[in-house]
Amino acid sequence: MLVAISVLGFVAVAGSNLFFGTLFGSSKSEIIKEVKQNGEYALFTLEGMIKNSLSVIDCSSNSLTIKGQDGQETLFRLLSDVNGISRIASNSSYLTGAKVKVSAFAIECTDLQPGRPVKVSISYTIENYLGNQEAADVRPEKKGSLSFSTVVSSRNSYQEKLD
């Protein structure tokens, strides 16, 4: 009888560990999926618009202005939304969702010479938005963060900003 109770207790503990491990693992993978989708969408959009732009108008360490095929200027930068969440923005549209926040957003342009294509380095980190909670107070399975970086060459030439 004692052996049966011991075996049953062991099976119950092992089963609950397996159940909660699967539950927390699933939650973590959903968080990472959300972070990855947002980061890849922003990177894909930035790359495509820079490659196909007519020219790079202005470039600083945290913003980039390009002239698109339609002749309109587009400004990419890090912008805080109404809730104070840092998001990558293109003019007035956000490229990242409200469930994630962006940090360490950096842009660097090289080969800024008239008549030459520009190389644009972009890097940023995206993590899931935890609300008003301090990161130290949140369990590890509730946090997710990924870094993204790329170097894009424009297909067209650099054009100095006209004032």
C-alpha positions in Angstrom: 0.0 0.0 0.0 2.8 2.4 0.9 4.6 1.6 -2.4 1.4 2.3 -4.4 0.9 5.7 -2.7 4.6 6.6 -3.3 4.3 5.6 -7.0 1.1 7.6 -7.3 2.6 10.6 -5.6 5.6 10.4 -8.0 3.4 10.2 -11.0 1.3 13.1 -9.8 4.4 15.4 -9.3 5.9 14.4 -12.6 2.6 14.9 -14.4 2.1 18.4 -12.9 5.7 19.4 -13.7 5.2 18.3 -17.3 1.8 20.1 -17.5 3.2 23.4 -16.1 6.4 23.1 -18.1 4.4 22.8 -21.3 2.1 25.6 -20.3 4.9 28.1 -19.5 6.9 27.0 -22.6 3.9 27.6 -24.8 3.5 31.1 -23.3 7.2 31.9 -23.9 7.1 30.7 -27.5 4.0 32.9 -28.1 5.8 35.9 -26.7 8.9 35.3 -28.9 6.7 34.8 -31.9 5.1 38.2 -31.4 8.4 39.9 -30.9 9.9 38.2 -34.0 7.0 39.0 -36.2 7.1 42.7 -35.3 10.9 42.9 -35.7 10.9 41.1 -39.1 8.0 43.2 -40.4 9.7 46.5 -39.5 13.0 45.3 -41.0 11.3 44.1 -44.2 9.5 47.4 -44.6 12.6 49.5 -43.9 14.8 47.4 -46.3 12.2 47.6 -49.1 11.6 51.3 -48.8 15.3 52.2 -48.6 16.3 49.9 -51.5 13.6 51.4 -53.8 13.9 55.0 -52.7 14.8 57.7 -55.2 17.2 59.2 -52.7 18.3 59.5 -49.1 17.4 63.1 -48.0 18.7 63.1 -44.4 20.4 60.6 -42.1 21.1 60.9 -38.4 21.9 58.4 -35.6 18.2 57.8 -34.8 16.3 58.9 -37.9 16.3 58.6 -41.7 14.4 60.5 -44.4 14.1 59.1 -47.9 12.3 60.2 -51.0 10.1 57.5 -52.4 9.3 56.6 -56.0 6.1 58.7 -55.6 8.2 61.7 -54.8 7.0 61.9 -51.2 9.4 62.1 -48.2 9.2 59.4 -45.6 10.8 59.8 -42.1 11.7 56.7 -40.2 12.4 57.1 -36.4 11.7 55.9 -33.0 8.5 57.4 -31.6 6.6 57.1 -28.3 2.9 56.3 -28.7 0.1 57.7 -26.5 0.9 55.0 -23.9 4.6 55.9 -23.8 5.7 52.7 -25.7 8.7 53.3 -28.0 7.8 52.1 -31.5 9.4 52.4 -35.0 7.4 54.8 -37.0 7.2 55.8 -40.7 5.8 59.3 -40.8 2.7 58.9 -38.7 2.3 55.1 -39.1 3.8 52.6 -36.7 5.8 49.7 -38.0 5.7 47.8 -34.7 2.7 46.8 -32.7 1.5 48.0 -29.3 2.4 44.7 -27.6 6.2 45.3 -28.1 8.6 48.1 -27.4 11.7 49.1 -29.3 15.1 50.0 -27.7 18.6 50.6 -29.0 17.3 52.0 -32.3 20.3 53.1 -34.4 20.8 54.2 -38.0 24.1 54.9 -39.7 24.6 56.0 -43.3 27.8 55.6 -45.2 28.9 56.6 -48.7 27.0 59.9 -48.4 28.3 61.4 -51.6 26.2 62.8 -54.3 25.8 60.4 -57.2 26.6 57.3 -55.1 24.2 54.7 -53.6 24.0 55.0 -49.8 24.6 52.1 -47.4 22.3 52.3 -44.4 23.0 50.2 -41.3 19.9 49.7 -39.0 19.8 47.9 -35.7 17.3 47.7 -32.8 16.1 45.5 -30.1 12.4 44.5 -29.6 10.9 43.1 -26.4 7.4 42.3 -25.3 5.7 45.2 -23.5 5.2 44.4 -19.8 3.0 47.3 -19.0 3.8 49.1 -15.8 5.6 46.1 -14.3 9.3 46.3 -13.6 11.3 43.9 -15.7 12.9 42.4 -12.5 9.5 41.6 -11.1 8.4 39.5 -14.1 9.0 35.8 -14.4 11.5 34.8 -17.2 8.9 32.9 -19.1 6.9 36.1 -19.5 9.8 38.0 -21.1 11.0 37.9 -24.7 13.6 40.0 -26.5 15.3 39.8 -29.9 17.9 42.0 -31.7 17.7 42.8 -35.4 20.3 44.4 -37.7 20.9 44.8 -41.4 22.8 46.8 -43.9 20.9 48.0 -46.9 22.2 49.6 -50.1 20.0 52.0 -51.9 19.6 51.3 -55.6 19.7 55.0 -56.4 21.9 58.0 -55.4 22.3 60.1 -52.4 20.9 63.6 -52.6 21.8 66.3 -50.1 18.9 67.9 -48.3 17.8 71.1 -49.9 16.8 73.8 -47.4 
